[in-house]
Structures are given as C-alpha cells and as structure tokens.
Amino acid sequence: MKHYIDDKQVAERYKIGRSTVWQWVKDGLLPSPVKFGQRVTRWDSDDLDAHDAKAKEAA
C-alpha cells in the first residue's frame, strides 16, 4: 500500500523548513511530489526512500 506524506512531514523527515522542501524540489534535490488535486500535493514515501538510498550510495 502506498504511503503519501505532505510537505510538513517531509520537512520533519529532513529537519528542514517547509519552504526549503519546495526549494529542494525546484533545485532537483528531492523528487517531485504527486498532485492529487488543486490544493493537495504529497510525496510518495517509497520515492523518498529510494532517493535517500541513492544519495547515500553516492556519498
């Protein structure tokens, strides 16, 4: 089952501010979120896990 999280939860996960989440997406440092509606945007936690694993391998 897919698990989606909002920008507040992404910010908590990386210990950054919510505006930084959006800046990181813009800069390509985080995967793009999924839009479920005009005002509903979420990140697939599996995408974030894969992104983290890839970043860890590169380090």
mmJSON file of the N, C-alpha and C atoms, coordinates in Angstrom:
{"data_MODEL":{"atom_site":{
"group_PDB":["ATOM","ATOM","ATOM","ATOM","ATOM","ATOM","ATOM","ATOM","ATOM","ATOM","ATOM","ATOM","ATOM","ATOM","ATOM","ATOM","ATOM","ATOM","ATOM","ATOM","ATOM","ATOM","ATOM","ATOM","ATOM","ATOM","ATOM","ATOM","ATOM","ATOM","ATOM","ATOM","ATOM","ATOM","ATOM","ATOM","ATOM","ATOM","ATOM","ATOM","ATOM","ATOM","ATOM","ATOM","ATOM","ATOM","ATOM","ATOM","ATOM","ATOM","ATOM","ATOM","ATOM","ATOM","ATOM","ATOM","ATOM","ATOM","ATOM","ATOM","ATOM","ATOM","ATOM","ATOM","ATOM","ATOM","ATOM","ATOM","ATOM","ATOM","ATOM","ATOM","ATOM","ATOM","ATOM","ATOM","ATOM","ATOM","ATOM","ATOM","ATOM","ATOM","ATOM","ATOM","ATOM","ATOM","ATOM","ATOM","ATOM","ATOM","ATOM","ATOM","ATOM","ATOM","ATOM","ATOM","ATOM","ATOM","ATOM","ATOM","ATOM","ATOM","ATOM","ATOM","ATOM","ATOM","ATOM","ATOM","ATOM","ATOM","ATOM","ATOM","ATOM","ATOM","ATOM","ATOM","ATOM","ATOM","ATOM","ATOM","ATOM","ATOM","ATOM","ATOM","ATOM","ATOM","ATOM","ATOM","ATOM","ATOM","ATOM","ATOM","ATOM","ATOM","ATOM","ATOM","ATOM","ATOM","ATOM","ATOM","ATOM","ATOM","ATOM","ATOM","ATOM","ATOM","ATOM","ATOM","ATOM","ATOM","ATOM","ATOM","ATOM","ATOM","ATOM","ATOM","ATOM","ATOM","ATOM","ATOM","ATOM","ATOM","ATOM","ATOM","ATOM","ATOM","ATOM","ATOM","ATOM","ATOM","ATOM","ATOM","ATOM","ATOM","ATOM","ATOM","ATOM"],
"id":[1,2,3,4,5,6,7,8,9,10,11,12,13,14,15,16,17,18,19,20,21,22,23,24,25,26,27,28,29,30,31,32,33,34,35,36,37,38,39,40,41,42,43,44,45,46,47,48,49,50,51,52,53,54,55,56,57,58,59,60,61,62,63,64,65,66,67,68,69,70,71,72,73,74,75,76,77,78,79,80,81,82,83,84,85,86,87,88,89,90,91,92,93,94,95,96,97,98,99,100,101,102,103,104,105,106,107,108,109,110,111,112,113,114,115,116,117,118,119,120,121,122,123,124,125,126,127,128,129,130,131,132,133,134,135,136,137,138,139,140,141,142,143,144,145,146,147,148,149,150,151,152,153,154,155,156,157,158,159,160,161,162,163,164,165,166,167,168,169,170,171,172,173,174,175,176,177],
"type_symbol":["N","C","C","N","C","C","N","C","C","N","C","C","N","C","C","N","C","C","N","C","C","N","C","C","N","C","C","N","C","C","N","C","C","N","C","C","N","C","C","N","C","C","N","C","C","N","C","C","N","C","C","N","C","C","N","C","C","N","C","C","N","C","C","N","C","C","N","C","C","N","C","C","N","C","C","N","C","C","N","C","C","N","C","C","N","C","C","N","C","C","N","C","C","N","C","C","N","C","C","N","C","C","N","C","C","N","C","C","N","C","C","N","C","C","N","C","C","N","C","C","N","C","C","N","C","C","N","C","C","N","C","C","N","C","C","N","C","C","N","C","C","N","C","C","N","C","C","N","C","C","N","C","C","N","C","C","N","C","C","N","C","C","N","C","C","N","C","C","N","C","C","N","C","C","N","C","C"],
"label_atom_id":["N","CA","C","N","CA","C","N","CA","C","N","CA","C","N","CA","C","N","CA","C","N","CA","C","N","CA","C","N","CA","C","N","CA","C","N","CA","C","N","CA","C","N","CA","C","N","CA","C","N","CA","C","N","CA","C","N","CA","C","N","CA","C","N","CA","C","N","CA","C","N","CA","C","N","CA","C","N","CA","C","N","CA","C","N","CA","C","N","CA","C","N","CA","C","N","CA","C","N","CA","C","N","CA","C","N","CA","C","N","CA","C","N","CA","C","N","CA","C","N","CA","C","N","CA","C","N","CA","C","N","CA","C","N","CA","C","N","CA","C","N","CA","C","N","CA","C","N","CA","C","N","CA","C","N","CA","C","N","CA","C","N","CA","C","N","CA","C","N","CA","C","N","CA","C","N","CA","C","N","CA","C","N","CA","C","N","CA","C","N","CA","C","N","CA","C","N","CA","C","N","CA","C","N","CA","C"],
"label_alt_id":[null,null,null,null,null,null,null,null,null,null,null,null,null,null,null,null,null,null,null,null,null,null,null,null,null,null,null,null,null,null,null,null,null,null,null,null,null,null,null,null,null,null,null,null,null,null,null,null,null,null,null,null,null,null,null,null,null,null,null,null,null,null,null,null,null,null,null,null,null,null,null,null,null,null,null,null,null,null,null,null,null,null,null,null,null,null,null,null,null,null,null,null,null,null,null,null,null,null,null,null,null,null,null,null,null,null,null,null,null,null,null,null,null,null,null,null,null,null,null,null,null,null,null,null,null,null,null,null,null,null,null,null,null,null,null,null,null,null,null,null,null,null,null,null,null,null,null,null,null,null,null,null,null,null,null,null,null,null,null,null,null,null,null,null,null,null,null,null,null,null,null,null,null,null,null,null,null],
"label_comp_id":["MET","MET","MET","LYS","LYS","LYS","HIS","HIS","HIS","TYR","TYR","TYR","ILE","ILE","ILE","ASP","ASP","ASP","ASP","ASP","ASP","LYS","LYS","LYS","GLN","GLN","GLN","VAL","VAL","VAL","ALA","ALA","ALA","GLU","GLU","GLU","ARG","ARG","ARG","TYR","TYR","TYR","LYS","LYS","LYS","ILE","ILE","ILE","GLY","GLY","GLY","ARG","ARG","ARG","SER","SER","SER","THR","THR","THR","VAL","VAL","VAL","TRP","TRP","TRP","GLN","GLN","GLN","TRP","TRP","TRP","VAL","VAL","VAL","LYS","LYS","LYS","ASP","ASP","ASP","GLY","GLY","GLY","LEU","LEU","LEU","LEU","LEU","LEU","PRO","PRO","PRO","SER","SER","SER","PRO","PRO","PRO","VAL","VAL","VAL","LYS","LYS","LYS","PHE","PHE","PHE","GLY","GLY","GLY","GLN","GLN","GLN","ARG","ARG","ARG","VAL","VAL","VAL","THR","THR","THR","ARG","ARG","ARG","TRP","TRP","TRP","ASP","ASP","ASP","SER","SER","SER","ASP","ASP","ASP","ASP","ASP","ASP","LEU","LEU","LEU","ASP","ASP","ASP","ALA","ALA","ALA","HIS","HIS","HIS","ASP","ASP","ASP","ALA","ALA","ALA","LYS","LYS","LYS","ALA","ALA","ALA","LYS","LYS","LYS","GLU","GLU","GLU","ALA","ALA","ALA","ALA","ALA","ALA"],
"label_asym_id":["A","A","A","A","A","A","A","A","A","A","A","A","A","A","A","A","A","A","A","A","A","A","A","A","A","A","A","A","A","A","A","A","A","A","A","A","A","A","A","A","A","A","A","A","A","A","A","A","A","A","A","A","A","A","A","A","A","A","A","A","A","A","A","A","A","A","A","A","A","A","A","A","A","A","A","A","A","A","A","A","A","A","A","A","A","A","A","A","A","A","A","A","A","A","A","A","A","A","A","A","A","A","A","A","A","A","A","A","A","A","A","A","A","A","A","A","A","A","A","A","A","A","A","A","A","A","A","A","A","A","A","A","A","A","A","A","A","A","A","A","A","A","A","A","A","A","A","A","A","A","A","A","A","A","A","A","A","A","A","A","A","A","A","A","A","A","A","A","A","A","A","A","A","A","A","A","A"],
"label_entity_id":["1","1","1","1","1","1","1","1","1","1","1","1","1","1","1","1","1","1","1","1","1","1","1","1","1","1","1","1","1","1","1","1","1","1","1","1","1","1","1","1","1","1","1","1","1","1","1","1","1","1","1","1","1","1","1","1","1","1","1","1","1","1","1","1","1","1","1","1","1","1","1","1","1","1","1","1","1","1","1","1","1","1","1","1","1","1","1","1","1","1","1","1","1","1","1","1","1","1","1","1","1","1","1","1","1","1","1","1","1","1","1","1","1","1","1","1","1","1","1","1","1","1","1","1","1","1","1","1","1","1","1","1","1","1","1","1","1","1","1","1","1","1","1","1","1","1","1","1","1","1","1","1","1","1","1","1","1","1","1","1","1","1","1","1","1","1","1","1","1","1","1","1","1","1","1","1","1"],
"label_seq_id":[1,1,1,2,2,2,3,3,3,4,4,4,5,5,5,6,6,6,7,7,7,8,8,8,9,9,9,10,10,10,11,11,11,12,12,12,13,13,13,14,14,14,15,15,15,16,16,16,17,17,17,18,18,18,19,19,19,20,20,20,21,21,21,22,22,22,23,23,23,24,24,24,25,25,25,26,26,26,27,27,27,28,28,28,29,29,29,30,30,30,31,31,31,32,32,32,33,33,33,34,34,34,35,35,35,36,36,36,37,37,37,38,38,38,39,39,39,40,40,40,41,41,41,42,42,42,43,43,43,44,44,44,45,45,45,46,46,46,47,47,47,48,48,48,49,49,49,50,50,50,51,51,51,52,52,52,53,53,53,54,54,54,55,55,55,56,56,56,57,57,57,58,58,58,59,59,59],
"pdbx_PDB_ins_code":[null,null,null,null,null,null,null,null,null,null,null,null,null,null,null,null,null,null,null,null,null,null,null,null,null,null,null,null,null,null,null,null,null,null,null,null,null,null,null,null,null,null,null,null,null,null,null,null,null,null,null,null,null,null,null,null,null,null,null,null,null,null,null,null,null,null,null,null,null,null,null,null,null,null,null,null,null,null,null,null,null,null,null,null,null,null,null,null,null,null,null,null,null,null,null,null,null,null,null,null,null,null,null,null,null,null,null,null,null,null,null,null,null,null,null,null,null,null,null,null,null,null,null,null,null,null,null,null,null,null,null,null,null,null,null,null,null,null,null,null,null,null,null,null,null,null,null,null,null,null,null,null,null,null,null,null,null,null,null,null,null,null,null,null,null,null,null,null,null,null,null,null,null,null,null,null,null],
"Cartn_x":[0.84,0.0,0.884,0.576,1.33,1.075,2.128,2.011,2.497,1.654,1.987,2.097,3.048,3.236,3.231,2.834,2.759,4.081,4.123,5.371,5.824,4.876,5.24,5.974,5.487,6.126,7.483,7.59,8.88,9.881,9.438,10.307,10.779,9.883,10.254,11.249,11.036,11.906,13.347,13.517,14.859,15.328,14.487,14.799,15.136,14.232,14.347,12.999,12.962,11.711,10.89,9.604,8.712,9.103,9.541,9.942,11.19,12.044,13.246,12.875,11.828,11.352,11.071,10.328,9.952,11.16,12.101,13.32,14.139,14.231,14.976,14.332,12.998,12.318,12.685,12.616,12.948,14.39,15.303,16.716,17.062,16.079,16.31,16.934,16.896,17.478,16.493,15.234,14.194,13.337,12.743,11.84,10.602,10.014,8.799,7.637,6.754,5.578,4.514,3.495,2.347,1.205,0.555,-0.587,-1.868,-2.642,-3.91,-5.095,-4.844,-5.894,-5.283,-6.12,-5.646,-4.847,-5.244,-4.569,-4.006,-3.875,-3.388,-2.163,-1.014,0.245,0.937,1.386,2.013,3.212,4.117,5.267,5.027,5.374,5.322,6.524,6.281,7.385,8.366,7.904,8.814,9.786,9.298,10.171,11.237,10.848,11.812,12.828,12.366,13.284,14.306,13.842,14.742,15.723,15.242,16.092,17.188,16.793,17.744,18.804,18.377,19.305,20.302,19.811,20.679,21.682,21.229,22.116,23.179,22.775,23.702,24.781,24.396,25.371,26.381,25.904,26.761,27.747,27.43,28.278,29.513],
"Cartn_y":[-1.182,0.0,1.244,2.163,3.406,4.282,4.974,5.898,7.251,8.254,9.599,10.537,11.469,12.431,13.851,14.79,16.19,16.911,18.173,18.934,19.126,19.203,19.331,18.073,16.916,15.66,15.484,15.938,15.887,16.786,17.965,18.891,18.266,17.605,16.941,15.809,15.079,13.949,14.397,15.544,16.039,17.144,17.472,18.515,19.845,20.245,21.5,22.211,23.436,24.179,23.785,24.081,23.735,24.46,25.706,26.423,25.795,25.225,24.552,23.288,22.601,21.425,21.812,22.893,23.32,23.814,24.455,24.898,23.691,22.672,21.453,20.749,20.744,20.157,20.96,22.267,23.139,22.928,22.71,22.525,21.091,20.187,18.798,17.966,18.463,17.742,16.78,16.901,15.984,15.605,14.404,14.029,14.925,15.048,15.853,15.181,15.977,15.413,15.016,14.332,13.931,14.87,15.415,16.296,15.479,15.539,14.818,15.733,16.999,17.972,19.349,20.355,21.73,22.128,21.66,22.068,20.902,19.743,18.552,18.001,18.133,17.659,16.813,15.635,14.716,14.037,13.553,12.778,11.321,10.451,9.011,8.666,8.085,7.785,6.794,5.915,4.999,5.767,6.826,7.655,8.336,8.816,9.46,8.449,7.237,6.187,5.851,5.719,5.412,6.564,7.782,8.956,8.966,8.666,8.638,7.563,6.385,5.275,5.636,6.272,6.688,7.734,8.686,9.726,9.134,8.142,7.503,6.746,6.08,5.368,6.315,7.505,8.484,9.143,9.112,9.787,9.006],
"Cartn_z":[0.0,0.0,0.0,-0.865,-0.969,0.254,0.668,1.787,1.302,1.399,0.937,2.133,2.053,3.138,2.579,3.422,2.988,3.231,2.834,2.942,4.389,5.301,6.717,7.194,6.795,7.18,6.494,5.246,4.546,5.27,5.672,6.403,7.715,8.417,9.673,9.406,8.332,7.978,7.77,7.095,6.786,7.734,8.702,9.685,9.007,8.119,7.38,7.443,6.978,6.914,5.7,5.753,4.645,3.365,3.469,2.26,1.643,2.484,1.99,1.223,1.651,0.916,-0.528,-0.702,-2.053,-2.833,-2.174,-2.851,-3.307,-2.458,-2.817,-4.003,-4.076,-5.24,-6.483,-6.371,-7.501,-7.96,-7.001,-7.31,-7.696,-7.664,-8.027,-6.918,-5.684,-4.557,-3.891,-4.224,-3.762,-4.96,-4.93,-6.022,-6.04,-7.201,-7.332,-6.631,-6.062,-5.403,-6.425,-5.934,-6.736,-6.405,-7.434,-7.215,-7.288,-6.204,-6.151,-6.423,-6.441,-6.682,-6.694,-6.834,-6.924,-5.69,-4.515,-3.283,-2.476,-3.117,-2.409,-3.139,-2.496,-3.048,-1.996,-2.392,-1.447,-2.103,-1.253,-1.711,-1.391,-2.332,-2.103,-1.23,-0.072,0.846,0.228,-0.673,-1.367,-2.262,-2.914,-3.75,-2.897,-1.715,-0.827,-0.295,0.03,0.494,-0.59,-1.834,-2.948,-3.178,-3.064,-3.221,-2.137,-0.9,0.216,0.005,-0.453,-0.687,-1.785,-2.841,-3.955,-3.484,-2.677,-2.163,-1.224,-0.453,0.478,-0.288,-1.39,-2.218,-2.856,-3.233,-3.902,-2.933,-1.65,-0.66,-0.296],
"occupancy":[1.0,1.0,1.0,1.0,1.0,1.0,1.0,1.0,1.0,1.0,1.0,1.0,1.0,1.0,1.0,1.0,1.0,1.0,1.0,1.0,1.0,1.0,1.0,1.0,1.0,1.0,1.0,1.0,1.0,1.0,1.0,1.0,1.0,1.0,1.0,1.0,1.0,1.0,1.0,1.0,1.0,1.0,1.0,1.0,1.0,1.0,1.0,1.0,1.0,1.0,1.0,1.0,1.0,1.0,1.0,1.0,1.0,1.0,1.0,1.0,1.0,1.0,1.0,1.0,1.0,1.0,1.0,1.0,1.0,1.0,1.0,1.0,1.0,1.0,1.0,1.0,1.0,1.0,1.0,1.0,1.0,1.0,1.0,1.0,1.0,1.0,1.0,1.0,1.0,1.0,1.0,1.0,1.0,1.0,1.0,1.0,1.0,1.0,1.0,1.0,1.0,1.0,1.0,1.0,1.0,1.0,1.0,1.0,1.0,1.0,1.0,1.0,1.0,1.0,1.0,1.0,1.0,1.0,1.0,1.0,1.0,1.0,1.0,1.0,1.0,1.0,1.0,1.0,1.0,1.0,1.0,1.0,1.0,1.0,1.0,1.0,1.0,1.0,1.0,1.0,1.0,1.0,1.0,1.0,1.0,1.0,1.0,1.0,1.0,1.0,1.0,1.0,1.0,1.0,1.0,1.0,1.0,1.0,1.0,1.0,1.0,1.0,1.0,1.0,1.0,1.0,1.0,1.0,1.0,1.0,1.0,1.0,1.0,1.0,1.0,1.0,1.0],
"B_iso_or_equiv":[0.0,0.0,0.0,0.0,0.0,0.0,0.0,0.0,0.0,0.0,0.0,0.0,0.0,0.0,0.0,0.0,0.0,0.0,0.0,0.0,0.0,0.0,0.0,0.0,0.0,0.0,0.0,0.0,0.0,0.0,0.0,0.0,0.0,0.0,0.0,0.0,0.0,0.0,0.0,0.0,0.0,0.0,0.0,0.0,0.0,0.0,0.0,0.0,0.0,0.0,0.0,0.0,0.0,0.0,0.0,0.0,0.0,0.0,0.0,0.0,0.0,0.0,0.0,0.0,0.0,0.0,0.0,0.0,0.0,0.0,0.0,0.0,0.0,0.0,0.0,0.0,0.0,0.0,0.0,0.0,0.0,0.0,0.0,0.0,0.0,0.0,0.0,0.0,0.0,0.0,0.0,0.0,0.0,0.0,0.0,0.0,0.0,0.0,0.0,0.0,0.0,0.0,0.0,0.0,0.0,0.0,0.0,0.0,0.0,0.0,0.0,0.0,0.0,0.0,0.0,0.0,0.0,0.0,0.0,0.0,0.0,0.0,0.0,0.0,0.0,0.0,0.0,0.0,0.0,0.0,0.0,0.0,0.0,0.0,0.0,0.0,0.0,0.0,0.0,0.0,0.0,0.0,0.0,0.0,0.0,0.0,0.0,0.0,0.0,0.0,0.0,0.0,0.0,0.0,0.0,0.0,0.0,0.0,0.0,0.0,0.0,0.0,0.0,0.0,0.0,0.0,0.0,0.0,0.0,0.0,0.0,0.0,0.0,0.0,0.0,0.0,0.0],
"pdbx_formal_charge":[null,null,null,null,null,null,null,null,null,null,null,null,null,null,null,null,null,null,null,null,null,null,null,null,null,null,null,null,null,null,null,null,null,null,null,null,null,null,null,null,null,null,null,null,null,null,null,null,null,null,null,null,null,null,null,null,null,null,null,null,null,null,null,null,null,null,null,null,null,null,null,null,null,null,null,null,null,null,null,null,null,null,null,null,null,null,null,null,null,null,null,null,null,null,null,null,null,null,null,null,null,null,null,null,null,null,null,null,null,null,null,null,null,null,null,null,null,null,null,null,null,null,null,null,null,null,null,null,null,null,null,null,null,null,null,null,null,null,null,null,null,null,null,null,null,null,null,null,null,null,null,null,null,null,null,null,null,null,null,null,null,null,null,null,null,null,null,null,null,null,null,null,null,null,null,null,null],
"auth_seq_id":[1,1,1,2,2,2,3,3,3,4,4,4,5,5,5,6,6,6,7,7,7,8,8,8,9,9,9,10,10,10,11,11,11,12,12,12,13,13,13,14,14,14,15,15,15,16,16,16,17,17,17,18,18,18,19,19,19,20,20,20,21,21,21,22,22,22,23,23,23,24,24,24,25,25,25,26,26,26,27,27,27,28,28,28,29,29,29,30,30,30,31,31,31,32,32,32,33,33,33,34,34,34,35,35,35,36,36,36,37,37,37,38,38,38,39,39,39,40,40,40,41,41,41,42,42,42,43,43,43,44,44,44,45,45,45,46,46,46,47,47,47,48,48,48,49,49,49,50,50,50,51,51,51,52,52,52,53,53,53,54,54,54,55,55,55,56,56,56,57,57,57,58,58,58,59,59,59],
"auth_comp_id":["MET","MET","MET","LYS","LYS","LYS","HIS","HIS","HIS","TYR","TYR","TYR","ILE","ILE","ILE","ASP","ASP","ASP","ASP","ASP","ASP","LYS","LYS","LYS","GLN","GLN","GLN","VAL","VAL","VAL","ALA","ALA","ALA","GLU","GLU","GLU","ARG","ARG","ARG","TYR","TYR","TYR","LYS","LYS","LYS","ILE","ILE","ILE","GLY","GLY","GLY","ARG","ARG","ARG","SER","SER","SER","THR","THR","THR","VAL","VAL","VAL","TRP","TRP","TRP","GLN","GLN","GLN","TRP","TRP","TRP","VAL","VAL","VAL","LYS","LYS","LYS","ASP","ASP","ASP","GLY","GLY","GLY","LEU","LEU","LEU","LEU","LEU","LEU","PRO","PRO","PRO","SER","SER","SER","PRO","PRO","PRO","VAL","VAL","VAL","LYS","LYS","LYS","PHE","PHE","PHE","GLY","GLY","GLY","GLN","GLN","GLN","ARG","ARG","ARG","VAL","VAL","VAL","THR","THR","THR","ARG","ARG","ARG","TRP","TRP","TRP","ASP","ASP","ASP","SER","SER","SER","ASP","ASP","ASP","ASP","ASP","ASP","LEU","LEU","LEU","ASP","ASP","ASP","ALA","ALA","ALA","HIS","HIS","HIS","ASP","ASP","ASP","ALA","ALA","ALA","LYS","LYS","LYS","ALA","ALA","ALA","LYS","LYS","LYS","GLU","GLU","GLU","ALA","ALA","ALA","ALA","ALA","ALA"],
"auth_asym_id":["A","A","A","A","A","A","A","A","A","A","A","A","A","A","A","A","A","A","A","A","A","A","A","A","A","A","A","A","A","A","A","A","A","A","A","A","A","A","A","A","A","A","A","A","A","A","A","A","A","A","A","A","A","A","A","A","A","A","A","A","A","A","A","A","A","A","A","A","A","A","A","A","A","A","A","A","A","A","A","A","A","A","A","A","A","A","A","A","A","A","A","A","A","A","A","A","A","A","A","A","A","A","A","A","A","A","A","A","A","A","A","A","A","A","A","A","A","A","A","A","A","A","A","A","A","A","A","A","A","A","A","A","A","A","A","A","A","A","A","A","A","A","A","A","A","A","A","A","A","A","A","A","A","A","A","A","A","A","A","A","A","A","A","A","A","A","A","A","A","A","A","A","A","A","A","A","A"],
"auth_atom_id":["N","CA","C","N","CA","C","N","CA","C","N","CA","C","N","CA","C","N","CA","C","N","CA","C","N","CA","C","N","CA","C","N","CA","C","N","CA","C","N","CA","C","N","CA","C","N","CA","C","N","CA","C","N","CA","C","N","CA","C","N","CA","C","N","CA","C","N","CA","C","N","CA","C","N","CA","C","N","CA","C","N","CA","C","N","CA","C","N","CA","C","N","CA","C","N","CA","C","N","CA","C","N","CA","C","N","CA","C","N","CA","C","N","CA","C","N","CA","C","N","CA","C","N","CA","C","N","CA","C","N","CA","C","N","CA","C","N","CA","C","N","CA","C","N","CA","C","N","CA","C","N","CA","C","N","CA","C","N","CA","C","N","CA","C","N","CA","C","N","CA","C","N","CA","C","N","CA","C","N","CA","C","N","CA","C","N","CA","C","N","CA","C","N","CA","C","N","CA","C","N","CA","C","N","CA","C"],
"pdbx_PDB_model_num":[1,1,1,1,1,1,1,1,1,1,1,1,1,1,1,1,1,1,1,1,1,1,1,1,1,1,1,1,1,1,1,1,1,1,1,1,1,1,1,1,1,1,1,1,1,1,1,1,1,1,1,1,1,1,1,1,1,1,1,1,1,1,1,1,1,1,1,1,1,1,1,1,1,1,1,1,1,1,1,1,1,1,1,1,1,1,1,1,1,1,1,1,1,1,1,1,1,1,1,1,1,1,1,1,1,1,1,1,1,1,1,1,1,1,1,1,1,1,1,1,1,1,1,1,1,1,1,1,1,1,1,1,1,1,1,1,1,1,1,1,1,1,1,1,1,1,1,1,1,1,1,1,1,1,1,1,1,1,1,1,1,1,1,1,1,1,1,1,1,1,1,1,1,1,1,1,1]
}}}
